[in-house]
């Protein structure tokens, strides 16, 4: 059995990844880039990159196709445009980037380190009301919150 981290590591060489500081420059040079945030709704509502399109990972494939309730026309039409995928830490976007490539997207980029890295690099984020997010609040939000019962038991290898 493979872990999520192992699967993501296997896929990583097959996709394009970009660090936040490179993404900032890339977005300036390629303003047509579609930023797609694949996190869950409560995550996106808390903070996100301005002007990003919210498409939760669970509906991504349907959102990329016509004739579904989840269809996102802007995303369907972006197969030839640069698409920058964003999640919390860059793991979910690895799998999502691979999937979009399989679906015919020509220039998919996974934001390595995700919004955590974006925040660490002090790039702008907004909340549900499109108001700027304070960097201190972002730091608190991205702090590790793994509960004791979520850790792997010592007796499991």
Backbone as CSV, one residue per row, in Angstrom:
resi,resn,N_x,N_y,N_z,CA_x,CA_y,CA_z,C_x,C_y,C_z
1,UNK,0.847,-1.189,0.000,0.000,0.000,0.000,0.886,1.244,0.000
2,UNK,0.525,2.205,-0.815,1.269,3.464,-0.885,0.551,4.526,-0.065
3,UNK,1.330,5.416,0.502,0.755,6.558,1.221,0.506,7.691,0.235
4,UNK,-0.269,8.650,0.667,-0.523,9.838,-0.148,0.793,10.518,-0.511
5,UNK,1.693,10.639,0.457,2.986,11.289,0.209,3.802,10.527,-0.826
6,UNK,3.752,9.200,-0.789,4.484,8.394,-1.769,3.904,8.570,-3.170
7,UNK,2.593,8.593,-3.259,1.949,8.786,-4.566,2.304,10.167,-5.116
8,UNK,2.215,11.180,-4.278,2.556,12.543,-4.711,4.013,12.625,-5.160
9,UNK,4.910,11.959,-4.436,6.332,11.971,-4.801,6.565,11.278,-6.141
10,UNK,5.832,10.214,-6.428,5.952,9.518,-7.708,5.468,10.382,-8.868
11,UNK,4.430,11.150,-8.620,3.841,11.975,-9.670,4.632,13.267,-9.896
12,UNK,5.253,13.802,-8.873,5.927,15.107,-8.943,6.843,15.272,-10.163
13,UNK,7.655,14.280,-10.524,8.511,14.467,-11.705,7.744,14.581,-13.026
14,UNK,6.468,14.202,-13.009,5.663,14.201,-14.228,4.876,15.499,-14.423
15,UNK,4.981,16.398,-13.440,4.235,17.655,-13.525,5.191,18.830,-13.356
16,UNK,4.675,20.014,-13.621,5.452,21.240,-13.427,5.075,21.825,-12.068
17,UNK,6.085,22.109,-11.257,5.863,22.755,-9.968,6.593,24.093,-9.953
18,UNK,6.093,25.010,-9.139,6.679,26.343,-9.085,6.615,26.861,-7.647
19,UNK,7.703,27.428,-7.188,7.747,28.027,-5.859,7.000,29.365,-5.893
20,UNK,6.501,29.826,-4.748,5.727,31.075,-4.725,6.467,32.280,-5.300
21,UNK,7.748,32.442,-5.001,8.475,33.602,-5.524,8.608,33.535,-7.037
22,UNK,8.706,32.338,-7.586,8.727,32.193,-9.040,7.331,32.426,-9.622
23,UNK,6.316,31.985,-8.889,4.936,32.184,-9.336,4.598,33.664,-9.399
24,UNK,5.065,34.418,-8.427,4.799,35.866,-8.430,5.328,36.492,-9.725
25,UNK,6.546,36.172,-10.083,7.148,36.698,-11.309,6.422,36.151,-12.546
26,UNK,6.101,34.859,-12.523,5.417,34.215,-13.643,4.059,34.876,-13.907
27,UNK,3.326,35.147,-12.839,2.005,35.769,-12.983,2.109,37.176,-13.565
28,UNK,3.175,37.889,-13.236,3.377,39.218,-13.827,3.652,39.105,-15.326
29,UNK,4.416,38.083,-15.706,4.765,37.877,-17.108,3.643,37.213,-17.909
30,UNK,2.758,36.503,-17.199,1.666,35.760,-17.848,0.335,36.091,-17.159
31,UNK,-0.167,37.317,-17.369,-1.395,37.726,-16.671,-2.634,36.925,-17.077
32,UNK,-2.548,36.163,-18.156,-3.678,35.336,-18.599,-3.796,34.053,-17.775
33,UNK,-2.847,33.802,-16.884,-2.850,32.587,-16.070,-4.109,32.511,-15.211
34,UNK,-4.714,31.348,-15.221,-5.881,31.095,-14.380,-5.393,30.446,-13.093
35,UNK,-5.642,31.103,-11.967,-5.285,30.552,-10.661,-6.495,29.792,-10.147
36,UNK,-6.315,28.497,-9.878,-7.406,27.647,-9.422,-7.066,27.096,-8.040
37,UNK,-7.874,27.468,-7.067,-7.705,27.015,-5.687,-8.566,25.776,-5.494
38,UNK,-7.939,24.642,-5.195,-8.670,23.380,-5.109,-8.990,22.970,-3.671
39,UNK,-8.794,23.850,-2.729,-9.090,23.518,-1.330,-10.594,23.466,-1.085
40,UNK,-10.958,22.981,0.078,-12.366,22.921,0.471,-12.913,24.337,0.675
41,UNK,-14.218,24.465,0.630,-14.869,25.778,0.717,-14.487,26.538,1.972
42,UNK,-14.491,25.874,3.128,-14.151,26.589,4.365,-12.710,27.093,4.344
43,UNK,-11.813,26.376,3.673,-10.426,26.828,3.557,-10.342,28.062,2.656
44,UNK,-11.002,27.973,1.518,-10.986,29.078,0.550,-11.603,30.332,1.160
45,UNK,-12.731,30.167,1.870,-13.413,31.314,2.463,-12.550,32.010,3.511
46,UNK,-11.700,31.253,4.195,-10.837,31.836,5.220,-9.801,32.749,4.595
47,UNK,-9.138,32.271,3.552,-8.164,33.099,2.829,-7.803,32.435,1.516
48,UNK,-7.548,33.274,0.522,-7.186,32.787,-0.795,-6.442,33.863,-1.571
49,UNK,-5.865,33.488,-2.685,-5.175,34.437,-3.561,-6.235,35.263,-4.272
50,UNK,-6.049,36.591,-4.313,-7.030,37.429,-5.018,-7.239,36.952,-6.466
51,UNK,-8.476,37.022,-6.900,-8.871,36.681,-8.270,-8.694,35.205,-8.626
52,UNK,-8.548,34.342,-7.623,-8.444,32.913,-7.920,-9.841,32.320,-8.069
53,UNK,-9.916,31.263,-8.853,-11.162,30.536,-9.073,-11.205,29.379,-8.088
54,UNK,-12.313,29.253,-7.368,-12.431,28.172,-6.390,-13.114,26.967,-7.020
55,UNK,-12.371,25.861,-7.098,-12.902,24.598,-7.603,-12.394,23.505,-6.664
56,UNK,-13.187,23.100,-5.679,-12.720,22.069,-4.743,-12.262,20.803,-5.463
57,UNK,-11.245,20.167,-4.915,-10.651,18.966,-5.518,-11.699,17.892,-5.811
58,UNK,-12.697,17.780,-4.975,-13.705,16.742,-5.148,-14.553,16.877,-6.393
59,UNK,-14.595,18.063,-6.994,-15.395,18.257,-8.212,-14.544,18.709,-9.401
60,UNK,-13.237,18.689,-9.234,-12.339,19.242,-10.249,-12.573,18.655,-11.640
61,UNK,-12.646,17.344,-11.732,-12.791,16.722,-13.051,-14.100,17.125,-13.728
62,UNK,-15.186,17.173,-12.982,-16.459,17.607,-13.557,-16.423,19.084,-13.924
63,UNK,-15.739,19.884,-13.138,-15.652,21.316,-13.402,-14.897,21.605,-14.696
64,UNK,-14.070,20.664,-15.134,-13.262,20.822,-16.350,-13.991,20.427,-17.624
65,UNK,-15.208,19.951,-17.487,-15.953,19.438,-18.627,-17.295,20.157,-18.755
66,UNK,-17.799,20.258,-19.977,-19.126,20.818,-20.204,-20.194,19.827,-19.736
67,UNK,-21.370,20.334,-19.508,-22.576,19.545,-19.247,-22.646,18.880,-17.877
68,UNK,-21.989,19.488,-16.896,-22.121,19.043,-15.509,-22.599,20.220,-14.676
69,UNK,-23.299,19.945,-13.604,-23.699,21.023,-12.695,-22.481,21.750,-12.136
70,UNK,-21.360,21.053,-12.036,-20.139,21.648,-11.477,-19.281,22.352,-12.528
71,UNK,-19.687,22.319,-13.789,-18.903,22.920,-14.868,-18.535,24.364,-14.549
72,UNK,-17.255,24.660,-14.691,-16.745,26.026,-14.556,-16.261,26.459,-15.936
73,UNK,-17.069,27.231,-16.678,-16.705,27.586,-18.049,-15.296,28.164,-18.193
74,UNK,-14.897,28.998,-17.267,-13.557,29.585,-17.355,-12.475,28.506,-17.312
75,UNK,-12.690,27.492,-16.519,-11.722,26.394,-16.425,-11.792,25.498,-17.662
76,UNK,-12.975,25.203,-18.138,-13.120,24.365,-19.337,-12.380,25.011,-20.509
77,UNK,-12.463,26.326,-20.619,-11.857,27.046,-21.740,-10.353,27.275,-21.571
78,UNK,-9.778,26.847,-20.449,-8.375,27.169,-20.139,-7.392,26.069,-20.539
79,UNK,-7.774,25.128,-21.365,-6.879,24.016,-21.695,-5.574,24.456,-22.352
80,UNK,-5.577,25.574,-23.027,-4.363,26.059,-23.688,-3.698,27.199,-22.919
81,UNK,-4.328,27.635,-21.826,-3.788,28.721,-21.007,-2.968,28.149,-19.846
82,UNK,-2.089,28.962,-19.282,-1.431,28.521,-18.050,-2.466,28.431,-16.925
83,UNK,-2.403,27.344,-16.154,-3.289,27.139,-15.015,-2.405,26.859,-13.805
84,UNK,-2.489,27.724,-12.805,-1.729,27.560,-11.567,-2.662,26.996,-10.504
85,UNK,-2.356,25.787,-10.036,-3.184,25.128,-9.028,-2.638,25.407,-7.635
86,UNK,-3.575,25.693,-6.721,-3.208,26.071,-5.359,-3.968,25.218,-4.352
87,UNK,-3.260,24.748,-3.323,-3.889,24.113,-2.167,-3.168,24.623,-0.922
88,UNK,-3.337,23.973,0.191,-2.728,24.444,1.437,-1.211,24.311,1.433
89,UNK,-0.711,23.123,1.044,0.732,22.899,1.145,1.385,22.379,-0.135
90,UNK,0.611,22.178,-1.178,1.171,21.751,-2.454,1.059,20.268,-2.736
91,UNK,0.456,19.502,-1.843,0.320,18.067,-2.074,-0.897,17.731,-2.933
92,UNK,-2.034,18.290,-2.598,-3.246,18.007,-3.382,-3.090,18.479,-4.818
93,UNK,-2.374,19.581,-5.004,-2.219,20.104,-6.365,-1.318,19.227,-7.215
94,UNK,-0.457,18.449,-6.598,0.373,17.522,-7.364,-0.522,16.531,-8.100
95,UNK,-1.443,15.923,-7.366,-2.364,14.972,-7.985,-3.307,15.660,-8.962
96,UNK,-3.773,16.848,-8.606,-4.687,17.585,-9.477,-4.001,17.987,-10.786
97,UNK,-2.748,18.414,-10.709,-2.011,18.800,-11.920,-1.861,17.608,-12.851
98,UNK,-1.536,16.464,-12.286,-1.399,15.247,-13.090,-2.722,14.906,-13.778
99,UNK,-3.804,15.015,-13.039,-5.127,14.727,-13.594,-5.461,15.688,-14.738
100,UNK,-5.236,16.977,-14.534,-5.548,17.951,-15.588,-4.697,17.716,-16.834
101,UNK,-3.453,17.335,-16.647,-2.620,17.000,-17.808,-3.247,15.854,-18.591
102,UNK,-3.746,14.849,-17.887,-4.381,13.710,-18.536,-5.647,14.132,-19.275
103,UNK,-6.253,15.230,-18.820,-7.486,15.725,-19.429,-7.226,16.736,-20.536
104,UNK,-5.959,16.909,-20.921,-5.638,17.755,-22.061,-5.194,19.168,-21.754
105,UNK,-4.997,19.493,-20.506,-4.489,20.827,-20.169,-3.002,20.867,-20.486
106,UNK,-2.594,21.906,-21.219,-1.244,21.953,-21.781,-0.207,22.600,-20.886
107,UNK,-0.626,23.458,-19.959,0.349,24.173,-19.129,-0.172,24.284,-17.699
108,UNK,-0.130,23.172,-16.993,-0.607,23.124,-15.614,0.588,23.221,-14.676
109,UNK,0.446,24.049,-13.660,1.521,24.267,-12.698,0.963,24.056,-11.292
110,UNK,1.676,23.285,-10.496,1.320,23.083,-9.095,2.143,24.061,-8.251
111,UNK,1.479,24.833,-7.403,2.198,25.764,-6.524,2.848,24.963,-5.407
112,UNK,4.147,24.773,-5.527,4.896,24.024,-4.510,4.852,24.810,-3.199
113,UNK,4.619,24.148,-2.128,4.433,24.695,-0.774,3.066,25.338,-0.590
114,UNK,2.271,25.423,-1.633,0.904,25.918,-1.530,0.772,27.296,-0.901
115,UNK,-0.401,27.518,-0.301,-0.648,28.821,0.322,0.229,29.051,1.544
116,UNK,0.688,27.979,2.164,1.630,28.149,3.284,2.864,28.896,2.792
117,UNK,3.432,28.437,1.687,4.600,29.091,1.120,4.288,30.479,0.601
118,UNK,3.108,30.621,0.001,2.653,31.926,-0.498,2.628,32.924,0.652
119,UNK,2.078,32.490,1.779,1.997,33.330,2.977,3.387,33.609,3.541
120,UNK,4.230,32.570,3.615,5.595,32.755,4.130,6.359,33.778,3.306
121,UNK,6.099,33.817,2.020,6.761,34.766,1.128,6.065,36.137,1.162
122,UNK,5.037,36.238,1.984,4.298,37.485,2.230,3.613,38.026,0.976
123,UNK,3.057,37.112,0.200,2.279,37.513,-0.967,0.829,37.723,-0.544
124,UNK,0.081,38.557,-1.265,-1.258,38.951,-0.818,-2.295,37.830,-0.846
125,UNK,-3.147,37.864,0.169,-4.300,36.975,0.255,-5.476,37.802,0.742
126,UNK,-6.669,37.323,0.410,-7.892,38.004,0.834,-8.827,36.993,1.487
127,UNK,-9.810,37.511,2.222,-10.786,36.641,2.873,-12.045,36.545,2.019
128,UNK,-13.088,35.972,2.581,-14.341,35.750,1.853,-14.950,37.062,1.335
129,UNK,-14.679,38.163,2.027,-15.201,39.469,1.607,-14.205,40.231,0.748
130,UNK,-13.180,39.528,0.285,-12.130,40.107,-0.556,-11.331,41.197,0.159
131,UNK,-11.278,41.110,1.476,-10.480,42.032,2.279,-9.105,41.407,2.529
132,UNK,-8.052,42.227,2.558,-6.702,41.683,2.784,-6.619,40.908,4.102
133,UNK,-5.864,39.811,4.059,-5.637,38.988,5.249,-4.335,39.433,5.891
134,UNK,-4.373,39.666,7.180,-3.190,40.043,7.941,-2.226,38.858,7.988
135,UNK,-0.936,39.114,7.776,0.052,38.034,7.747,0.128,37.279,9.065
136,UNK,-0.074,37.973,10.167,-0.058,37.308,11.473,-1.220,36.319,11.596
137,UNK,-2.385,36.723,11.094,-3.540,35.821,11.099,-3.280,34.609,10.204
138,UNK,-2.630,34.845,9.084,-2.301,33.745,8.176,-1.339,32.775,8.854
139,UNK,-0.348,33.301,9.559,0.606,32.433,10.263,-0.110,31.541,11.266
140,UNK,-1.057,32.097,11.997,-1.821,31.311,12.978,-2.644,30.245,12.269
141,UNK,-3.251,30.608,11.162,-4.082,29.673,10.419,-3.268,28.489,9.899
142,UNK,-2.063,28.769,9.402,-1.240,27.721,8.811,-0.411,26.940,9.829
143,UNK,-0.477,27.331,11.102,0.241,26.583,12.137,-0.280,25.145,12.168
144,UNK,0.611,24.222,12.436,0.250,22.804,12.467,-0.740,22.541,13.596
145,UNK,-1.855,21.912,13.259,-2.906,21.648,14.238,-3.249,20.157,14.305
146,UNK,-2.267,19.308,14.116,-2.525,17.872,14.163,-2.789,17.472,15.610
147,UNK,-3.900,16.805,15.823,-4.279,16.356,17.158,-3.542,15.065,17.511
148,UNK,-3.365,14.783,18.805,-2.631,13.573,19.203,-3.168,12.291,18.564
149,UNK,-4.481,12.154,18.458,-5.028,10.921,17.884,-4.915,10.861,16.355
150,UNK,-4.407,11.914,15.730,-4.196,11.926,14.287,-2.780,11.483,13.910
151,UNK,-1.905,11.338,14.907,-0.545,10.869,14.659,-0.524,9.359,14.494
152,UNK,0.389,8.876,13.690,0.537,7.446,13.499,0.956,6.792,14.809
153,UNK,0.271,5.735,15.205,0.628,5.044,16.451,2.064,4.496,16.379
154,UNK,2.745,4.511,17.481,4.126,4.044,17.554,4.269,2.573,17.185
155,UNK,3.223,1.778,17.396,3.306,0.349,17.113,3.008,-0.011,15.652
156,UNK,2.734,0.996,14.802,2.498,0.752,13.368,3.724,1.154,12.568
157,UNK,4.132,0.283,11.692,5.283,0.608,10.831,4.902,0.660,9.406
